Amino acid sequence: MEFMNPGIFKENARAALADQDLRSAMAMLNAGMVPNRQAAVDRLPEFAQLSRRGRELKDHVLGNLDFYLECFERNCKAAGGHVHWCTTPEDAQEAVLKICRSVNAKTVTKGKSMIAEEIHLNEFLEKHNIEPVETDLGEYIIQLAKEPPSHIIGPAIHKTKDQVSDLFLEHHAKLGRTERQTDPQKMVNEAREILRQKYFDADVGITGANYLIAETGSSIIVTNEGNGDLTQTLPKIHIVVTSLEKVVPTLEDATTFLRLLARSATGQEFSAYTTISTGPRRPDDVDGPGEYHVILLDNGRSTMLGSEVQDMLRCIRCGACMNHCPVYQSVGGHTYGTVYVGPMGAVLSPALLGVSDTRHLPCASTLCGRCEEVCPVAIPLPRLLRQWRERSFEAGDVPALERWGLSFWAFFARRPWLYDLGARLAVRGLRYLGRRQGRLRKLWFAGGWTDGRDLPAPEGQTFQERWRRQQRVLRRGGGMR
Amino acid sequence: MKDAKTGPVKKSGRETILGAIRQSLGRPALSADARHELDDHIAKHRANLVPARGKGEHAAQVERFQEMARAAACTVELVASEAAVPGAVADYLRANNLPTRVTLAPDDWLGGLDWNSQSLLETRQGAAGINDLVSVTPAFAAVAETGTLVAFSGKTHPTTLNFVPDYHVVALRTSQVVGAYEEVWARLRKVNKQGRGFTMPRTVNMITGPSRTADIALTLELGAHGPRSLHIVLIDDQAGQD
């Protein structure tokens, strides 16, 4: 598979659907994350109320973003921290490099950060002879495999256990670990032991931030492994790479989001480690970094404000939308060809990269609406996907055949009697074709569907026919309760 | 970006970003009145919704804390007084076949416990080194709603003690247990009060169970990079109260 090319979504999807390893890895997601989230939400009766409050808070911050960022900066500086405002990924890369060079950094340890992925920080650091060491186990796995993340919170979610066993053997053999481990506990241990010394040797530690607190000038990371804490505590310098929309007003406001995040993301009550960091180590501290830097990335976010995709800036990166997306579950994250994947990625990527290069992504959705249902800050993802489709159509990015197909469909859609007639004929025809097995394995003009799965044969009537019949029954008083 | 081309003088990233935000929002910088209102929101730092499970009687919260901490894979031992802590730590080491050497947080209260009562136990105080296997620390508070310990960094509590050793033992008093996170923030604002505001410690660690990962085929494993075990020695310092 060719990575990071959203232009070949269709080709990637075809390959992904034929990849048995990927399909078995993705099946675990549906079996685990979906029920886990539901159980966690059910255990907290106030979840929906918290979610509404979270949404209001984010909208409030976005409407006053300049104020809260200035407030954050003031308080971060007052605590001895540094804030670097970066309009582009290149600015952010340069800012990180300058800090690394100030201590002649040879290696930097990294906690998981989507902004670091967005600015392609690893490649950049390597080019400048600084070794980035990913410490989140999932990130470590994909760094070994030289792949981008396929999920925003579980970057190696596309890998089966066997694939990780092979990968570890391949890369750890030269470190004297020549036995292929197949027990996940032993594999976790192996990675733990190999990474341990790296934390102590690194000159700089880089983490992301789930939130920034304006009131205190702090950054928050939420992790389960503890790698982010070792990364930011042991080196001389802690760099936080983050983006504008992560700021919240107060500790109490951050708390509301913390109640939503873990439950939505993994179905945990709370992640193992939630850490609030404020400035460098204090004069009488025994450990901690001597410098604290916050890289604040814009990269197009300021122009999303006030636009029709502003709602996307509420996103708290929990990943629930992708966990629940039937398309993501089938094709996995790499198929999208972008850093951000799934429904949130299909909305965010066109804003960051332009809709022309990413036009397939908003189309890779059935608009079933599950993503919006599970979004803890009620981002109207289906509506935003439709908006990108319209923009892409307006921009003339849609090829002639597709345009012609849409016009063809529109012709019928505008003539209900003709549409109804056409649908009746089609439904009856398909029913006849699928009469033996109740499903169709191949269908002209629908190869895109039937290559990856069977098409269930219609049962004989169109939706409209069944609706009319049901209404007649109801009118006659035959209750449907 | 639009602004980059406007003038011969290159604007700073800060000016460019703040300018772009204001342009997108279709307004200039906020007026003094509007700023005052937002400053007020911050100064009041009101709690948003606090779930019902974070409220209620203290005794019930202590129960809930233990239940939630155990659900997050902690082990919890209730002891009658702080004098019992060194013995409880020694027992824990024995039960887990651990060497009898522990690193204590350089905290007066913790250090002042009678560690000499355990003749086989070797203690030292300080930050964690790479070879430290067991740490013993206090905590600032504990939150019942999710079984979460809260620790602040400082000269009496090096952050490394919470993350480097394989086994982390926390000596906690029942009077430190609160219902909801917001109560911890209220206590923090009070003990670290400075002028009209308060000082944040360099690091606030909210810890819910030992380190874990599900990054290999979504199989949950404990002990990813931080402690493999988190043991709470809970001292009942409110016996006879209520």
Interface residues (C-beta under 8 A of the other chain):
Chain A: A25 M28 L29 G32 M33 L44 P45 E46 Q49 L50 R53 L57 G63 N64 L65 D66 F67 Y68 L69 E70 C71 E73 A79 H84 W85 C86 T87 T88 D91 T135 D136 L137 G138 I141 G154 P155 A156 I157 K159 T160 K161 V164 P184 Q185 M187 V188 N189 R192 L195 R196 Q197 Y199 F200 A214 E215 T216 S218 N224 E225 G226 N227 D229 L230 T233 L234 L244 P249 T250 L251 E252 D253 T255 T256 L258 R259 T266 Q268 E269 F270 S271 A272 Y273 T274 T275 I276 S277 T278 G279 P280 R281 R282 D284 D285 V286 D287 G288 L296 D298 S302 T303 M304 L305 G306 S307
Chain B: M1 A4 S12 G13 R14 T16 I17 L18 A20 I21 R22 Q23 S24 L25 G26 A29 L30 A34 R35 L38 H41 I42 H45 R46 A47 N48 L49 P51 A52 R53 M68 A71 A72 P106 G126 A127 A128 I130 T146 G147 T148 S153 G154 K155 P158 T159 T160 N162 F163 V164 Y181 E182 W185 M200 P201 R202 T203 V204 N205 M206 I207 T208 G209 P210 S211 R212 T213 A214 D215 I216 A217 L218 T219 E221 G223 A224 H225 G226 P227
